Structure formats: C-alpha cells, structure tokens
Amino acid sequence: MDRSQELADFLRSRRGALTPEEAGLAPDGRVRRVPGLRRDEVARLAGVSTEYYTRLEQGRAGHPSSEVVQALARALRLDASEREHLADLLQPDPHAARRAPARPQRVRPGLYLMLETLSHVPAFVMGRRTDVLASNRLARAVLTDFDALPAPRRNLARYYLLDPEARERVGDWERIAAETAAMLRLEAGRYPDDRQLADLVGELTVQSPEFSRWWNDHKVLRRTHGAKWYVHPVVGELHFSYESFQVPGDVDQVLCVYNVEPGSQSAKGLELLRSWTAPVEQLGR
C-alpha cells in the first residue's frame, strides 16, 4: 500500500460522505459540484489552515501532531475504527512501525483448550488477514470445515467472498462481506508492507465481482460485537450475538464466540447440530 495515497483517498472519502448539515455547518448558498464537505470546511472545523489541510490530504504535510489528528477525527465525525485507521496512516515511518511479522501465527495450547470448553456454541480464533487459526466443532459445522481446507485457504474473507456456499449460508451476505472488506482495509493501514495481505486483496479483487466496490469505499472496521445469522442445511436458521475478544499477549489474534439466546429456536437448532456432529465415541457413551 502507498500510505500517502491511501491517506489522501481516505480523507477525501470521509469528507465526501459527510454533509454540511451533519457537520453542523450553516448553509452558505454556494453551489456544490460534489457531495460532502469542501477542503476549506474541513480545515475550518479542524482549526487548521486550508493550505495545511490540502497538503495533508495530498500526503505533503509530514507527520501532524496528535492534537491535529484528534481535531481532524472530530471534524470528520470518525468512529473508533476510522480514528485507528487515520492514526495508522499517519505513522511517521511506515517501514519501521507495525510491520507484520513474517513468521506464521501460532495458537497457544490454552486457547485450543478454551475452544473445546466452548463446545456448546461456535467459536474460533482469527488472526491477521482474517485467517482462521483454530475453530471448534460447531464453528466448522455452522460456517465451513476450515480444518478440511489447505492451511492457506483457511481464511474468513476467502470463505465469505469466494465460496459459493457462503452466499447461501450467510444471512445478510452483502453486509457481512462488505464488513469483511472493511476489516481487511483497516489491517492494510496497520501493516502496509504485508505481502500476504496484498496478495489476498489482489485475489479478492480479481475473483469477487463486488470486492473492488467495497474496497474503494475506503470504509474500515474493527469487529467487536454484533448480530449474525446463518442458514444451515440441516437445522435451518441460526441467529447469533457474537463477541470478539483480543487475545492477551497477541494483538493480532481475536477469539470470536457466537452466542445464542437460551431456550430460543436457534439454541434448540444448535443443540441438534451439536448432537448430529458429535464424534462416534461420544455418541456411544
């Protein structure tokens, strides 16, 4: 990733998505040829000169102070993920900061044990580039059997965007797939020199008809919690409230847990699925 170009594109996309009314600006009577805020309006809201903001948007302003970054974030009404992305893009030395390690990620034995303990709900550990590093039996049954795939293919973005089964199984597929693209863009700002991430983005661009549009929206997202639902071919619809937890000791690993409402139809379907997929030795007990 060209960090200067990404910064320029990101700032333009965010001011283009914010109306003067949303920014708290009074109408000035001028005709707007493009949607969103003008550069001078962003500069005024952030308390900087239009010349400085223009240079910043063009990647020619050097490294701004944290006060300026915070002022820009307030002016553009950035959410937490967007603020994180802006800070990543404004790192003073992209070749020294936050470079992705070349070594493969490893899951601690204790995390594997935790996944087995969470046997009543789907759970998995997601690493860099949305790689699925480990998953329990119900996660493999509800989504797809990641363990049966070659290691380089165990990736949530590849599953959502390139597996035809995902379009049938993932409820509200377009929203989930677009959010996954936003997760990848957030990581690209954090690790601009990650060759494997660049290769993944290239693969998705070529093979997914929708990915380029979402990628070029410059939206970013760090997934923390929310709702998802899936359509399983055996038990039907399963509705989840998911929670994501950063793994202590590794900022690039996230434990994802899909919870169900006790006594709900989804809970009953999940229990049936759990019994249906139980190993033979458990069924014989």
C-alpha angles and dihedrals in degrees: 000000000000098000095199092052091045090052091051093047093046095051092046092049093050096048089044090056095050120081122212089245091055090049091052096248122147117234111269099191094240119135112247115219092186131031123258133024127335121235092251090053093052090047092051092048091049094045096240132114120271089236092055094047091048091053090047092052089049093050093247102109100084118221113337123212121262088251091059092046091052091047091052091048090053093045093051093041091235119186124224095274092048092049090052091049092049091051090050092051091050095054107136096226113026092183093057102035127074096344109173112249114247095221119094117260117253129204116224117242089241091060091051088052091050091053090054090047089055090061094137095064136035112267135166142167116241122198137181118330088017090288111168102229098178137355139183126236097266093049089054090048096048099041113017136301099269092175090062091056125084109267095252090055096054094104130127095214092052090049096048096042106032108028110088089208091063093064089058098039103040113078114224087012097179094055093047093046092048091049089051090054088051090052090054092050091052089053092046088059090050095046108026092165097054103124094189090054091049090051091050092051090049092050092049091046092055099040105034116069092204103040098083092056092052093043092052091052086074091218116155132198140181105200113224109152141336145115131301136168134196136194109226117198092226107036102021125221119015119188119200141185104211129203126193122203127190109237113242111247096022120064090190097060124079129188109218119197124186109207128192131205108260112252093013125131087253091055090052092048091048092051090051090049090048091054093043093054097039115127116259093248091057092050090054095055 
